[in-house]
Amino acid sequence: MEKKENTNFFSSHKEALASLFLCLAAVIIALILHPAYETNDDAIMEALLYGYQGNRTSFLVFINRVLCYILYFLVSYFPRINWYFIMHWSAVLASLYVLSRTFIRKFKKAGFFVSLLVTAAAMEALYMPQFTKTAALAVLAGAIGLLDALREKRCKVFTILCIWLILMGSMIRFESLEMVSPFIFVAGVLELVLMFKERREDLKKYIAVLGITLVLTGSLYVAGTVLNKKTPGSDEFYRYNYLRSMLTDYEPDYSAIKDRRVLTEIAMLSEWLNNDPEVFTTERYEELNRDYHVKLGLVSSDSVKSLFGKYLPNAIQSEPMLLVCIAVIIAFLIFSKRRYLVIPLTGFYLLLELYLCSSGRSNVHRVDYGILLGLLVSLLYVSSFKLPELSDDMKKLISNVAVPVLLVMGVIAVCSFPVQMHLTDSKYNNELKASLADATKDKDCEYMIYTLALGVDKKRNIYDIPTDYNDGFFYMGGWQEGVSIPGIGLTNHCGIEGNPWVTCIDSENIRLVLPKGEDNVWLKDITGYIKAHYGKDVKGVPVYENDTLQVFRVVSAD
């Protein structure tokens, strides 16, 4: 009697259910870790979308304008929902689903554990959202899933989901697509060769779908660029922001600066939403760049030295995913029938990092994250593992014990450092938030808060926090505690008539809030800045201090 095939719901949908389980577990872990934007860029773009600067805008600086118009429409009709944050999470969760389902299919019995490793590697994008990371993950997942769908003739819904992820990722940040495209290229060429050998009848469909996806991606990029350029003042802004990023993001040579007041100025202009247009003009940016920026160059001996002498040794300590990638490369070389693919994949990784070293951005974690994820996912996707001739007991030991143990160790490795960093930052930020709230509790006063960054707490409330000096962002604002999205507020201007740096002098109700430093070093920076640009001799009269902050009145020195 023939055995009846089990066709119940759970057995016929086990891949999808396992993928959904991993996604649910990822969400629960992310919520326990209190999701918060990794950088201020996302918080500022969210603020622009919701009009915290005074007027809502669809000009979100780094994101494709086509996607911005969709977000703007949703915010207009459903303002109580944080659509910007949902954009991140929808892209990340869809990416986790596509990747986990793809690897569960590919690796069969070991697929769940491999998917667990990939999910752990991508978890950081859930609890520390950042648009560069989200874009890289979405494009990578969409492309890998699409290649698998075309090879295995998956359902149309899955194929459409993959194409949507590619388009979404490319619109969130096109540069992220460029950074992971070499890894996608290797996987795509491999699939093309295999299809040419085994299923030539499907070759036209394969090329057609990929061609349509590329055309759609390119068209959306061009459309977004054209729309942004039509925005009044956008050309000047992009020039302005380019100069700012050159000066503050690309490791400028601060050792050449003898006058600390110039360092103060650089710290102040490190945020594009600055508050002193009388000083921070495009011409001043160009002058500072000419004098103090290390010029960008193409690949040079210095860049190669930086890659092998500085970046890689540091990355092994600070990027656990690199260690996992090295482990996967070793396993790939030992067990895979496609050992030759290690050369282009690791070669592209080194070339991309060499490019970052040559451009002075080798220390930007969010860019490294996308590249390392691309290397890890592409290695797993193109692998074709085959155990050597071993006894059955040894094969069972490897497949049932060694592989799961190593994968769990990999999960711990890729999560440990980012989670630790996230929890440390969250604790530090919350302490500073409480400290700042205490220092600015006088309702009759206006506060000018120096060197601040934007943070988001576990309840998605926006608040300002002090940061380290050269990494700081310059805001002046009346403190607003517990401003809930999409509530009112987040004042990035101080609301003081005239130029605040002049108006604050001898004022009875304007206070200057500074991080606490030895010998009032921060106050010297400010008074030197006012003297240099406005010719006024001033001093600070302390009115309050706690463990982290000092509050002053600014008065004439005479």
Steps between C-alpha positions, in 0.01 A plus 500: 500500500639834396576745777279803477693825469451738789342814356374679811539876530809495722700259286413675174589844638789409731748731325274804529403418860863455607587832335212675675609348830851644456354840411275494808795406722703785347221750571467387862876528557507842331217629721677375813808697390295821457536597129666836436655661194873441479581850370334838507449494121185290525361697794550824307337364183211375710478848655494663157224267382282578803567874497689531827709772336189707441383377160463146372704412194550205266860607445670244727850568372638148446189301408352471153231763450255247353499308830488830690180600321339170607604556862382862481159383374467245781601754764246748362206260543619287794718737707481302825698211345877520473531407133871576483575242768257254340690543171810368676335211675289385203810485279707320765230246592426424135875455445530261795206299368642476147852408615389243757258335259766489229760335725250257656425378148864487400651321801206268579552354852772750592306785342336617822836537672657680203197730490540559872857618435388733219212632712741571786732685260209713379350559847696820553296667227188442713608633836742766364328613176712709264403570142835390349476162675131457418565571132793256477303221670190555286688504169709198596200295617293599197773409252591167665133408535430594139786284372371207704142560381606500135712188540242297692192649330350630823157655526435840344419662836846413633661631180306829521600536868867464401471760224324735745790461744755588232306811403437598864865458596626695201263787582588508870867545405632434151864496616425189707395319184835593348689363802335154493461469121839325448386210719164486322684505167700186589185313606310621192773391257518158669124453457527614138770240426308221674181587320685511166629148568188342647186692399555708191127524446473723811794721406288762324267532797799530736659779296164673443408516872846621599495754217160636601616527864814689399302736276246570776777562753688734267183684397398563861849626583497741206146616582589564865816690404313718250225579752754592767689729264175688427467584870592869549845532652579128481815548288642743757399266780670197346815704445478626857443149642779353288747751642376433852537125462845539348607700802338293773446146363823428316760515778627860466849583616414672828867492600560789258265724698676703768208719604238318707242757395522354149439154646194644671380635167548162333306330780219752459468454126499121518122505471340625178207651690729757659379814676752766403471582127697822553809284557446165334485598135601281207807717456604437864458125451721511191762700689507252788516205259791656313694562818433194710358211301715206392438488128327195359697286262465175311665178611851571624766330709368689804152359442637145477698553820189635669297197390739235627671694777206686652156401375507119495668456843250745652206346315576156643462653847197718428311316222411148622338425165846508342605207720188310396576575133855366546358181653256460208785558251706224666202262490439603139859414403486161675156373403361696203523380141520864391822600676594723206224746596689597816739701281246747349289528817785569743673704230197728468486533879864612517457737207196664658681542831805634313273757335368603842856528634601715202203731557552525876180320597639169620363562851131531405333196655172528310684471166716208619183331625348487151823376339558227761136390472542485123809282534334265752172457312665459158743237634212301646288537187760388245632218719449142399616303800591135473649308790805288415491122530434446868335234709129535558558566870747776421259660252224492764736651755590784262146568377315453831749637751794690355307706245225618742758578773716703261197684362378586850850630581478708182163638611648601836801657327306718256261616772725550800687818412213695335263409784753598765569829323128570461422434867797709615397790279137475613599515867736791436241687296228456760730627775582806293136555418412507870797725571402745228135504610613589851737773378233670286194482723454876543194571283573874489832452319606425144787254466773490239628143511843450348636183329191287494393199300154365442389185679186290523403317817319169539161666465601662170528842667744744348738679731835677494813354658852634535769311309875490482668811364610425144204268443249754626217675322417861557149585612351785693156432633255536783501161674184300440468182699308199377401633158310207356493426130318659328456754777593861490845630547861390462628854486824505306506880513495692823204724422700808598455805279809610312828315513500293823876535549459875521158512667610273786760753623387665827156338469322418828308199370726340236723220623790316334516125571842337454648157568707498817870526422828562677592865553176614328647399163160507328426850625834620364403358162174694496638829625785470249250432222291808588813716519635371165177546302319785675785692667338489844693416819278282717526266797277238658338531841416154638140457618472120528699179456459127550717196428495545122388854417566865582257788449620859453376851439705672228595855605730772373856462628520864607 
